[in-house]
């Protein structure tokens, strides 16, 4: 049975590879994040940046300062 990637995975991986091809290694994470956000926009992949991520501990939601760099849409 042939394994297929879904279109969203292909779009995200393709965008990340394009950013790496254009910039190469060695820049700050913030530069890659900005460029990847731009590339996802060009590819019309919906996403949100710097989303808070609380920790649930014993049923209590705690804001401990975690943030997701990019939260990409569930489907295209």
PDB file with SEQRES, HELIX, SHEET and CRYST1 records, atoms N, CA, C and O in Angstrom:
SEQRES   1 A   76  UNK UNK UNK UNK UNK UNK UNK UNK UNK UNK UNK UNK UNK          
SEQRES   2 A   76  UNK UNK UNK UNK UNK UNK UNK UNK UNK UNK UNK UNK UNK          
SEQRES   3 A   76  UNK UNK UNK UNK UNK UNK UNK UNK UNK UNK UNK UNK UNK          
SEQRES   4 A   76  UNK UNK UNK UNK UNK UNK UNK UNK UNK UNK UNK UNK UNK          
SEQRES   5 A   76  UNK UNK UNK UNK UNK UNK UNK UNK UNK UNK UNK UNK UNK          
SEQRES   6 A   76  UNK UNK UNK UNK UNK UNK UNK UNK UNK UNK UNK                  
HELIX    1 AA1 UNK A    7  UNK A   23  1                                  17    
HELIX    2 AA2 UNK A   29  UNK A   42  1                                  14    
SHEET    1 AA1 2 UNK A  47  UNK A  52  0                                        
SHEET    2 AA1 2 UNK A  67  UNK A  72 -1                                        
SHEET    1 AA2 2 UNK A  55  UNK A  57  0                                        
SHEET    2 AA2 2 UNK A  60  UNK A  62 -1                                        
CRYST1    1.000    1.000    1.000  90.00  90.00  90.00 P 1           1          
ATOM      1  N   UNK A   1       0.837  -1.176   0.000  1.00  0.00           N  
ATOM      2  CA  UNK A   1       0.000   0.000   0.000  1.00  0.00           C  
ATOM      3  C   UNK A   1       0.888   1.247   0.000  1.00  0.00           C  
ATOM      4  O   UNK A   1       1.802   1.357   0.817  1.00  0.00           O  
ATOM      5  N   UNK A   2       0.628   2.166  -0.893  1.00  0.00           N  
ATOM      6  CA  UNK A   2       1.413   3.395  -1.005  1.00  0.00           C  
ATOM      7  C   UNK A   2       0.965   4.395   0.051  1.00  0.00           C  
ATOM      8  O   UNK A   2      -0.231   4.624   0.234  1.00  0.00           O  
ATOM      9  N   UNK A   3       1.931   4.988   0.743  1.00  0.00           N  
ATOM     10  CA  UNK A   3       1.640   5.980   1.763  1.00  0.00           C  
ATOM     11  C   UNK A   3       1.645   7.367   1.114  1.00  0.00           C  
ATOM     12  O   UNK A   3       2.589   7.713   0.403  1.00  0.00           O  
ATOM     13  N   UNK A   4       0.597   8.160   1.354  1.00  0.00           N  
ATOM     14  CA  UNK A   4       0.510   9.503   0.775  1.00  0.00           C  
ATOM     15  C   UNK A   4       0.487  10.548   1.880  1.00  0.00           C  
ATOM     16  O   UNK A   4      -0.145  10.356   2.919  1.00  0.00           O  
ATOM     17  N   UNK A   5       1.179  11.649   1.645  1.00  0.00           N  
ATOM     18  CA  UNK A   5       1.096  12.778   2.563  1.00  0.00           C  
ATOM     19  C   UNK A   5      -0.164  13.560   2.234  1.00  0.00           C  
ATOM     20  O   UNK A   5      -0.606  13.599   1.086  1.00  0.00           O  
ATOM     21  N   UNK A   6      -0.728  14.176   3.245  1.00  0.00           N  
ATOM     22  CA  UNK A   6      -1.896  14.996   2.950  1.00  0.00           C  
ATOM     23  C   UNK A   6      -1.450  16.359   2.411  1.00  0.00           C  
ATOM     24  O   UNK A   6      -0.304  16.752   2.626  1.00  0.00           O  
ATOM     25  N   UNK A   7      -2.322  17.079   1.723  1.00  0.00           N  
ATOM     26  CA  UNK A   7      -1.942  18.358   1.104  1.00  0.00           C  
ATOM     27  C   UNK A   7      -1.433  19.395   2.101  1.00  0.00           C  
ATOM     28  O   UNK A   7      -0.547  20.184   1.773  1.00  0.00           O  
ATOM     29  N   UNK A   8      -1.981  19.400   3.308  1.00  0.00           N  
ATOM     30  CA  UNK A   8      -1.518  20.367   4.306  1.00  0.00           C  
ATOM     31  C   UNK A   8      -0.069  20.090   4.694  1.00  0.00           C  
ATOM     32  O   UNK A   8       0.742  21.013   4.771  1.00  0.00           O  
ATOM     33  N   UNK A   9       0.257  18.822   4.936  1.00  0.00           N  
ATOM     34  CA  UNK A   9       1.646  18.462   5.260  1.00  0.00           C  
ATOM     35  C   UNK A   9       2.582  18.847   4.132  1.00  0.00           C  
ATOM     36  O   UNK A   9       3.662  19.384   4.378  1.00  0.00           O  
ATOM     37  N   UNK A  10       2.187  18.583   2.914  1.00  0.00           N  
ATOM     38  CA  UNK A  10       3.017  18.938   1.757  1.00  0.00           C  
ATOM     39  C   UNK A  10       3.240  20.449   1.684  1.00  0.00           C  
ATOM     40  O   UNK A  10       4.349  20.899   1.398  1.00  0.00           O  
ATOM     41  N   UNK A  11       2.192  21.232   1.942  1.00  0.00           N  
ATOM     42  CA  UNK A  11       2.315  22.689   1.884  1.00  0.00           C  
ATOM     43  C   UNK A  11       3.255  23.217   2.966  1.00  0.00           C  
ATOM     44  O   UNK A  11       4.079  24.092   2.703  1.00  0.00           O  
ATOM     45  N   UNK A  12       3.131  22.686   4.175  1.00  0.00           N  
ATOM     46  CA  UNK A  12       3.966  23.145   5.290  1.00  0.00           C  
ATOM     47  C   UNK A  12       5.429  22.760   5.066  1.00  0.00           C  
ATOM     48  O   UNK A  12       6.324  23.593   5.216  1.00  0.00           O  
ATOM     49  N   UNK A  13       5.664  21.519   4.714  1.00  0.00           N  
ATOM     50  CA  UNK A  13       7.036  21.066   4.474  1.00  0.00           C  
ATOM     51  C   UNK A  13       7.648  21.807   3.286  1.00  0.00           C  
ATOM     52  O   UNK A  13       8.811  22.207   3.333  1.00  0.00           O  
ATOM     53  N   UNK A  14       6.872  21.987   2.230  1.00  0.00           N  
ATOM     54  CA  UNK A  14       7.359  22.729   1.069  1.00  0.00           C  
ATOM     55  C   UNK A  14       7.731  24.157   1.416  1.00  0.00           C  
ATOM     56  O   UNK A  14       8.742  24.675   0.942  1.00  0.00           O  
ATOM     57  N   UNK A  15       6.911  24.795   2.248  1.00  0.00           N  
ATOM     58  CA  UNK A  15       7.196  26.173   2.663  1.00  0.00           C  
ATOM     59  C   UNK A  15       8.483  26.231   3.488  1.00  0.00           C  
ATOM     60  O   UNK A  15       9.311  27.120   3.292  1.00  0.00           O  
ATOM     61  N   UNK A  16       8.647  25.278   4.413  1.00  0.00           N  
ATOM     62  CA  UNK A  16       9.852  25.260   5.248  1.00  0.00           C  
ATOM     63  C   UNK A  16      11.103  25.009   4.415  1.00  0.00           C  
ATOM     64  O   UNK A  16      12.141  25.629   4.649  1.00  0.00           O  
ATOM     65  N   UNK A  17      11.010  24.111   3.453  1.00  0.00           N  
ATOM     66  CA  UNK A  17      12.156  23.834   2.577  1.00  0.00           C  
ATOM     67  C   UNK A  17      12.496  25.065   1.743  1.00  0.00           C  
ATOM     68  O   UNK A  17      13.670  25.380   1.548  1.00  0.00           O  
ATOM     69  N   UNK A  18      11.482  25.753   1.257  1.00  0.00           N  
ATOM     70  CA  UNK A  18      11.728  26.966   0.455  1.00  0.00           C  
ATOM     71  C   UNK A  18      12.445  28.027   1.282  1.00  0.00           C  
ATOM     72  O   UNK A  18      13.383  28.661   0.799  1.00  0.00           O  
ATOM     73  N   UNK A  19      12.013  28.223   2.516  1.00  0.00           N  
ATOM     74  CA  UNK A  19      12.670  29.205   3.389  1.00  0.00           C  
ATOM     75  C   UNK A  19      14.126  28.798   3.611  1.00  0.00           C  
ATOM     76  O   UNK A  19      15.022  29.638   3.531  1.00  0.00           O  
ATOM     77  N   UNK A  20      14.364  27.530   3.887  1.00  0.00           N  
ATOM     78  CA  UNK A  20      15.736  27.079   4.114  1.00  0.00           C  
ATOM     79  C   UNK A  20      16.595  27.232   2.853  1.00  0.00           C  
ATOM     80  O   UNK A  20      17.761  27.615   2.943  1.00  0.00           O  
ATOM     81  N   UNK A  21      16.025  26.936   1.682  1.00  0.00           N  
ATOM     82  CA  UNK A  21      16.781  27.105   0.428  1.00  0.00           C  
ATOM     83  C   UNK A  21      17.149  28.571   0.202  1.00  0.00           C  
ATOM     84  O   UNK A  21      18.245  28.876  -0.268  1.00  0.00           O  
ATOM     85  N   UNK A  22      16.237  29.468   0.536  1.00  0.00           N  
ATOM     86  CA  UNK A  22      16.487  30.894   0.308  1.00  0.00           C  
ATOM     87  C   UNK A  22      17.463  31.486   1.319  1.00  0.00           C  
ATOM     88  O   UNK A  22      18.311  32.303   0.962  1.00  0.00           O  
ATOM     89  N   UNK A  23      17.342  31.069   2.594  1.00  0.00           N  
ATOM     90  CA  UNK A  23      18.138  31.697   3.658  1.00  0.00           C  
ATOM     91  C   UNK A  23      19.369  30.905   4.063  1.00  0.00           C  
ATOM     92  O   UNK A  23      20.381  31.486   4.456  1.00  0.00           O  
ATOM     93  N   UNK A  24      19.292  29.580   3.971  1.00  0.00           N  
ATOM     94  CA  UNK A  24      20.390  28.763   4.468  1.00  0.00           C  
ATOM     95  C   UNK A  24      20.406  28.735   5.982  1.00  0.00           C  
ATOM     96  O   UNK A  24      19.496  29.261   6.623  1.00  0.00           O  
ATOM     97  N   UNK A  25      21.429  28.126   6.561  1.00  0.00           N  
ATOM     98  CA  UNK A  25      21.520  27.996   8.012  1.00  0.00           C  
ATOM     99  C   UNK A  25      22.140  29.227   8.672  1.00  0.00           C  
ATOM    100  O   UNK A  25      22.755  30.064   8.010  1.00  0.00           O  
ATOM    101  N   UNK A  26      21.963  29.316  10.001  1.00  0.00           N  
ATOM    102  CA  UNK A  26      22.733  30.270  10.787  1.00  0.00           C  
ATOM    103  C   UNK A  26      22.040  31.533  11.234  1.00  0.00           C  
ATOM    104  O   UNK A  26      22.645  32.332  11.949  1.00  0.00           O  
ATOM    105  N   UNK A  27      20.779  31.755  10.839  1.00  0.00           N  
ATOM    106  CA  UNK A  27      20.082  32.969  11.257  1.00  0.00           C  
ATOM    107  C   UNK A  27      19.343  32.733  12.567  1.00  0.00           C  
ATOM    108  O   UNK A  27      19.214  31.598  13.027  1.00  0.00           O  
ATOM    109  N   UNK A  28      18.866  33.806  13.150  1.00  0.00           N  
ATOM    110  CA  UNK A  28      18.076  33.689  14.368  1.00  0.00           C  
ATOM    111  C   UNK A  28      16.731  33.048  14.067  1.00  0.00           C  
ATOM    112  O   UNK A  28      16.204  33.180  12.962  1.00  0.00           O  
ATOM    113  N   UNK A  29      16.180  32.352  15.054  1.00  0.00           N  
ATOM    114  CA  UNK A  29      14.880  31.699  14.896  1.00  0.00           C  
ATOM    115  C   UNK A  29      13.809  32.695  14.468  1.00  0.00           C  
ATOM    116  O   UNK A  29      12.937  32.353  13.670  1.00  0.00           O  
ATOM    117  N   UNK A  30      13.859  33.913  14.982  1.00  0.00           N  
ATOM    118  CA  UNK A  30      12.844  34.917  14.645  1.00  0.00           C  
ATOM    119  C   UNK A  30      12.845  35.243  13.152  1.00  0.00           C  
ATOM    120  O   UNK A  30      11.787  35.529  12.591  1.00  0.00           O  
ATOM    121  N   UNK A  31      13.992  35.206  12.506  1.00  0.00           N  
ATOM    122  CA  UNK A  31      14.063  35.456  11.066  1.00  0.00           C  
ATOM    123  C   UNK A  31      13.387  34.332  10.292  1.00  0.00           C  
ATOM    124  O   UNK A  31      12.635  34.582   9.350  1.00  0.00           O  
ATOM    125  N   UNK A  32      13.658  33.096  10.694  1.00  0.00           N  
ATOM    126  CA  UNK A  32      13.025  31.959  10.023  1.00  0.00           C  
ATOM    127  C   UNK A  32      11.511  31.973  10.241  1.00  0.00           C  
ATOM    128  O   UNK A  32      10.745  31.681   9.323  1.00  0.00           O  
ATOM    129  N   UNK A  33      11.086  32.310  11.452  1.00  0.00           N  
ATOM    130  CA  UNK A  33       9.650  32.368  11.732  1.00  0.00           C  
ATOM    131  C   UNK A  33       8.966  33.405  10.852  1.00  0.00           C  
ATOM    132  O   UNK A  33       7.911  33.136  10.277  1.00  0.00           O  
ATOM    133  N   UNK A  34       9.555  34.571  10.747  1.00  0.00           N  
ATOM    134  CA  UNK A  34       8.975  35.642   9.918  1.00  0.00           C  
ATOM    135  C   UNK A  34       8.887  35.210   8.461  1.00  0.00           C  
ATOM    136  O   UNK A  34       7.862  35.416   7.810  1.00  0.00           O  
ATOM    137  N   UNK A  35       9.945  34.617   7.953  1.00  0.00           N  
ATOM    138  CA  UNK A  35       9.965  34.180   6.556  1.00  0.00           C  
ATOM    139  C   UNK A  35       9.006  33.017   6.310  1.00  0.00           C  
ATOM    140  O   UNK A  35       8.356  32.959   5.267  1.00  0.00           O  
ATOM    141  N   UNK A  36       8.918  32.099   7.259  1.00  0.00           N  
ATOM    142  CA  UNK A  36       7.986  30.991   7.103  1.00  0.00           C  
ATOM    143  C   UNK A  36       6.548  31.492   7.136  1.00  0.00           C  
ATOM    144  O   UNK A  36       5.707  31.007   6.380  1.00  0.00           O  
ATOM    145  N   UNK A  37       6.264  32.444   7.990  1.00  0.00           N  
ATOM    146  CA  UNK A  37       4.925  33.038   8.016  1.00  0.00           C  
ATOM    147  C   UNK A  37       4.599  33.674   6.661  1.00  0.00           C  
ATOM    148  O   UNK A  37       3.487  33.530   6.153  1.00  0.00           O  
ATOM    149  N   UNK A  38       5.555  34.363   6.095  1.00  0.00           N  
ATOM    150  CA  UNK A  38       5.352  34.977   4.775  1.00  0.00           C  
ATOM    151  C   UNK A  38       5.124  33.908   3.707  1.00  0.00           C  
ATOM    152  O   UNK A  38       4.240  34.043   2.861  1.00  0.00           O  
ATOM    153  N   UNK A  39       5.922  32.854   3.753  1.00  0.00           N  
ATOM    154  CA  UNK A  39       5.799  31.774   2.767  1.00  0.00           C  
ATOM    155  C   UNK A  39       4.457  31.056   2.905  1.00  0.00           C  
ATOM    156  O   UNK A  39       3.841  30.711   1.896  1.00  0.00           O  
ATOM    157  N   UNK A  40       3.996  30.826   4.127  1.00  0.00           N  
ATOM    158  CA  UNK A  40       2.687  30.203   4.325  1.00  0.00           C  
ATOM    159  C   UNK A  40       1.572  31.102   3.786  1.00  0.00           C  
ATOM    160  O   UNK A  40       0.598  30.618   3.210  1.00  0.00           O  
ATOM    161  N   UNK A  41       1.725  32.406   3.978  1.00  0.00           N  
ATOM    162  CA  UNK A  41       0.746  33.353   3.426  1.00  0.00           C  
ATOM    163  C   UNK A  41       0.727  33.278   1.908  1.00  0.00           C  
ATOM    164  O   UNK A  41      -0.344  33.242   1.301  1.00  0.00           O  
ATOM    165  N   UNK A  42       1.904  33.253   1.290  1.00  0.00           N  
ATOM    166  CA  UNK A  42       1.972  33.145  -0.173  1.00  0.00           C  
ATOM    167  C   UNK A  42       1.294  31.875  -0.674  1.00  0.00           C  
ATOM    168  O   UNK A  42       0.703  31.863  -1.755  1.00  0.00           O  
ATOM    169  N   UNK A  43       1.382  30.806   0.118  1.00  0.00           N  
ATOM    170  CA  UNK A  43       0.790  29.516  -0.270  1.00  0.00           C  
ATOM    171  C   UNK A  43      -0.660  29.380   0.205  1.00  0.00           C  
ATOM    172  O   UNK A  43      -1.283  28.332   0.042  1.00  0.00           O  
ATOM    173  N   UNK A  44      -1.175  30.445   0.788  1.00  0.00           N  
ATOM    174  CA  UNK A  44      -2.555  30.498   1.282  1.00  0.00           C  
ATOM    175  C   UNK A  44      -2.854  29.401   2.307  1.00  0.00           C  
ATOM    176  O   UNK A  44      -3.927  28.796   2.307  1.00  0.00           O  
ATOM    177  N   UNK A  45      -1.881  29.169   3.170  1.00  0.00           N  
ATOM    178  CA  UNK A  45      -2.058  28.221   4.273  1.00  0.00           C  
ATOM    179  C   UNK A  45      -2.397  29.047   5.513  1.00  0.00           C  
ATOM    180  O   UNK A  45      -1.572  29.841   5.965  1.00  0.00           O  
ATOM    181  N   UNK A  46      -3.593  28.874   6.067  1.00  0.00           N  
ATOM    182  CA  UNK A  46      -3.961  29.662   7.248  1.00  0.00           C  
ATOM    183  C   UNK A  46      -3.148  29.259   8.479  1.00  0.00           C  
ATOM    184  O   UNK A  46      -2.861  28.080   8.684  1.00  0.00           O  
ATOM    185  N   UNK A  47      -2.785  30.241   9.288  1.00  0.00           N  
ATOM    186  CA  UNK A  47      -1.996  29.984  10.495  1.00  0.00           C  
ATOM    187  C   UNK A  47      -2.169  31.138  11.458  1.00  0.00           C  
ATOM    188  O   UNK A  47      -2.652  32.208  11.087  1.00  0.00           O  
ATOM    189  N   UNK A  48      -1.770  30.910  12.701  1.00  0.00           N  
ATOM    190  CA  UNK A  48      -1.708  31.957  13.717  1.00  0.00           C  
ATOM    191  C   UNK A  48      -0.321  31.927  14.323  1.00  0.00           C  
ATOM    192  O   UNK A  48       0.307  30.874  14.430  1.00  0.00           O  
ATOM    193  N   UNK A  49       0.145  33.102  14.719  1.00  0.00           N  
ATOM    194  CA  UNK A  49       1.487  33.199  15.306  1.00  0.00           C  
ATOM    195  C   UNK A  49       1.414  33.480  16.797  1.00  0.00           C  
ATOM    196  O   UNK A  49       0.497  34.140  17.287  1.00  0.00           O  
ATOM    197  N   UNK A  50       2.415  32.955  17.505  1.00  0.00           N  
ATOM    198  CA  UNK A  50       2.626  33.235  18.927  1.00  0.00           C  
ATOM    199  C   UNK A  50       1.364  33.022  19.762  1.00  0.00           C  
ATOM    200  O   UNK A  50       0.951  33.895  20.526  1.00  0.00           O  
ATOM    201  N   UNK A  51       0.757  31.839  19.598  1.00  0.00           N  
ATOM    202  CA  UNK A  51      -0.449  31.478  20.348  1.00  0.00           C  
ATOM    203  C   UNK A  51      -0.058  31.001  21.746  1.00  0.00           C  
ATOM    204  O   UNK A  51       0.828  30.157  21.880  1.00  0.00           O  
ATOM    205  N   UNK A  52      -0.706  31.529  22.789  1.00  0.00           N  
ATOM    206  CA  UNK A  52      -0.440  31.046  24.151  1.00  0.00           C  
ATOM    207  C   UNK A  52      -0.799  29.566  24.276  1.00  0.00           C  
ATOM    208  O   UNK A  52      -1.769  29.102  23.677  1.00  0.00           O  
ATOM    209  N   UNK A  53      -0.013  28.836  25.054  1.00  0.00           N  
ATOM    210  CA  UNK A  53      -0.257  27.419  25.286  1.00  0.00           C  
ATOM    211  C   UNK A  53      -0.195  27.158  26.795  1.00  0.00           C  
ATOM    212  O   UNK A  53       0.885  26.993  27.362  1.00  0.00           O  
ATOM    213  N   UNK A  54      -1.366  27.124  27.433  1.00  0.00           N  
ATOM    214  CA  UNK A  54      -1.369  26.890  28.881  1.00  0.00           C  
ATOM    215  C   UNK A  54      -1.034  25.433  29.188  1.00  0.00           C  
ATOM    216  O   UNK A  54      -1.140  24.560  28.327  1.00  0.00           O  
ATOM    217  N   UNK A  55      -0.633  25.194  30.418  1.00  0.00           N  
ATOM    218  CA  UNK A  55      -0.383  23.852  30.913  1.00  0.00           C  
ATOM    219  C   UNK A  55      -1.553  23.485  31.835  1.00  0.00           C  
ATOM    220  O   UNK A  55      -1.948  24.271  32.697  1.00  0.00           O  
ATOM    221  N   UNK A  56      -2.094  22.288  31.639  1.00  0.00           N  
ATOM    222  CA  UNK A  56      -3.137  21.805  32.526  1.00  0.00           C  
ATOM    223  C   UNK A  56      -2.479  20.911  33.573  1.00  0.00           C  
ATOM    224  O   UNK A  56      -1.896  19.878  33.243  1.00  0.00           O  
ATOM    225  N   UNK A  57      -2.577  21.314  34.825  1.00  0.00           N  
ATOM    226  CA  UNK A  57      -1.981  20.547  35.925  1.00  0.00           C  
ATOM    227  C   UNK A  57      -3.066  20.231  36.948  1.00  0.00           C  
ATOM    228  O   UNK A  57      -3.642  21.129  37.561  1.00  0.00           O  
ATOM    229  N   UNK A  58      -3.334  18.934  37.119  1.00  0.00           N  
ATOM    230  CA  UNK A  58      -4.360  18.475  38.046  1.00  0.00           C  
ATOM    231  C   UNK A  58      -5.674  19.207  37.828  1.00  0.00           C  
ATOM    232  O   UNK A  58      -6.350  19.613  38.773  1.00  0.00           O  
ATOM    233  N   UNK A  59      -6.018  19.364  36.549  1.00  0.00           N  
ATOM    234  CA  UNK A  59      -7.303  19.965  36.191  1.00  0.00           C  
ATOM    235  C   UNK A  59      -7.337  21.482  36.216  1.00  0.00           C  
ATOM    236  O   UNK A  59      -8.379  22.082  35.949  1.00  0.00           O  
ATOM    237  N   UNK A  60      -6.219  22.108  36.530  1.00  0.00           N  
ATOM    238  CA  UNK A  60      -6.161  23.568  36.573  1.00  0.00           C  
ATOM    239  C   UNK A  60      -5.319  24.086  35.417  1.00  0.00           C  
ATOM    240  O   UNK A  60      -4.202  23.624  35.180  1.00  0.00           O  
ATOM    241  N   UNK A  61      -5.877  25.051  34.707  1.00  0.00           N  
ATOM    242  CA  UNK A  61      -5.154  25.659  33.591  1.00  0.00           C  
ATOM    243  C   UNK A  61      -4.202  26.713  34.138  1.00  0.00           C  
ATOM    244  O   UNK A  61      -4.617  27.673  34.786  1.00  0.00           O  
ATOM    245  N   UNK A  62      -2.905  26.510  33.862  1.00  0.00           N  
ATOM    246  CA  UNK A  62      -1.865  27.428  34.345  1.00  0.00           C  
ATOM    247  C   UNK A  62      -1.189  28.122  33.174  1.00  0.00           C  
ATOM    248  O   UNK A  62      -0.768  27.479  32.212  1.00  0.00           O  
ATOM    249  N   UNK A  63      -1.091  29.433  33.268  1.00  0.00           N  
ATOM    250  CA  UNK A  63      -0.378  30.177  32.240  1.00  0.00           C  
ATOM    251  C   UNK A  63       1.081  30.260  32.668  1.00  0.00           C  
ATOM    252  O   UNK A  63       1.445  31.037  33.550  1.00  0.00           O  
ATOM    253  N   UNK A  64       1.914  29.432  32.015  1.00  0.00           N  
ATOM    254  CA  UNK A  64       3.327  29.390  32.387  1.00  0.00           C  
ATOM    255  C   UNK A  64       4.218  30.032  31.327  1.00  0.00           C  
ATOM    256  O   UNK A  64       5.441  29.895  31.367  1.00  0.00           O  
ATOM    257  N   UNK A  65       3.605  30.722  30.391  1.00  0.00           N  
ATOM    258  CA  UNK A  65       4.385  31.474  29.421  1.00  0.00           C  
ATOM    259  C   UNK A  65       4.765  30.740  28.154  1.00  0.00           C  
ATOM    260  O   UNK A  65       5.515  31.275  27.338  1.00  0.00           O  
ATOM    261  N   UNK A  66       4.263  29.516  27.965  1.00  0.00           N  
ATOM    262  CA  UNK A  66       4.551  28.823  26.709  1.00  0.00           C  
ATOM    263  C   UNK A  66       3.788  29.486  25.566  1.00  0.00           C  
ATOM    264  O   UNK A  66       2.658  29.942  25.737  1.00  0.00           O  
ATOM    265  N   UNK A  67       4.427  29.531  24.395  1.00  0.00           N  
ATOM    266  CA  UNK A  67       3.782  30.070  23.200  1.00  0.00           C  
ATOM    267  C   UNK A  67       4.153  29.194  22.007  1.00  0.00           C  
ATOM    268  O   UNK A  67       5.293  28.753  21.869  1.00  0.00           O  
ATOM    269  N   UNK A  68       3.171  28.955  21.155  1.00  0.00           N  
ATOM    270  CA  UNK A  68       3.433  28.247  19.905  1.00  0.00           C  
ATOM    271  C   UNK A  68       3.944  29.265  18.894  1.00  0.00           C  
ATOM    272  O   UNK A  68       3.324  30.315  18.721  1.00  0.00           O  
ATOM    273  N   UNK A  69       5.045  28.987  18.232  1.00  0.00           N  
ATOM    274  CA  UNK A  69       5.532  29.909  17.200  1.00  0.00           C  
ATOM    275  C   UNK A  69       4.485  30.059  16.106  1.00  0.00           C  
ATOM    276  O   UNK A  69       4.083  31.172  15.767  1.00  0.00           O  
ATOM    277  N   UNK A  70       4.050  28.937  15.558  1.00  0.00           N  
ATOM    278  CA  UNK A  70       3.036  28.934  14.494  1.00  0.00           C  
ATOM    279  C   UNK A  70       2.034  27.815  14.767  1.00  0.00           C  
ATOM    280  O   UNK A  70       2.420  26.679  15.042  1.00  0.00           O  
ATOM    281  N   UNK A  71       0.771  28.139  14.690  1.00  0.00           N  
ATOM    282  CA  UNK A  71      -0.290  27.134  14.748  1.00  0.00           C  
ATOM    283  C   UNK A  71      -0.933  27.120  13.372  1.00  0.00           C  
ATOM    284  O   UNK A  71      -1.615  28.068  12.981  1.00  0.00           O  
ATOM    285  N   UNK A  72      -0.709  26.035  12.644  1.00  0.00           N  
ATOM    286  CA  UNK A  72      -1.163  25.940  11.258  1.00  0.00           C  
ATOM    287  C   UNK A  72      -2.533  25.281  11.222  1.00  0.00           C  
ATOM    288  O   UNK A  72      -2.843  24.422  12.047  1.00  0.00           O  
ATOM    289  N   UNK A  73      -3.354  25.694  10.252  1.00  0.00           N  
ATOM    290  CA  UNK A  73      -4.724  25.190  10.102  1.00  0.00           C  
ATOM    291  C   UNK A  73      -4.771  23.667  10.107  1.00  0.00           C  
ATOM    292  O   UNK A  73      -3.810  22.994   9.736  1.00  0.00           O  
ATOM    293  N   UNK A  74      -5.892  23.156  10.530  1.00  0.00           N  
ATOM    294  CA  UNK A  74      -6.076  21.716  10.580  1.00  0.00           C  
ATOM    295  C   UNK A  74      -6.220  21.135   9.185  1.00  0.00           C  
ATOM    296  O   UNK A  74      -5.769  20.013   8.954  1.00  0.00           O  
ATOM    297  N   UNK A  75      -6.824  21.842   8.253  1.00  0.00           N  
ATOM    298  CA  UNK A  75      -6.975  21.330   6.887  1.00  0.00           C  
ATOM    299  C   UNK A  75      -6.997  22.475   5.891  1.00  0.00           C  
ATOM    300  O   UNK A  75      -7.277  23.620   6.245  1.00  0.00           O  
ATOM    301  N   UNK A  76      -6.696  22.148   4.638  1.00  0.00           N  
ATOM    302  CA  UNK A  76      -6.728  23.151   3.566  1.00  0.00           C  
ATOM    303  C   UNK A  76      -8.100  23.248   2.969  1.00  0.00           C  
ATOM    304  O   UNK A  76      -8.320  24.040   2.053  1.00  0.00           O  
TER     305      UNK A  76                                                      
END                                                                             
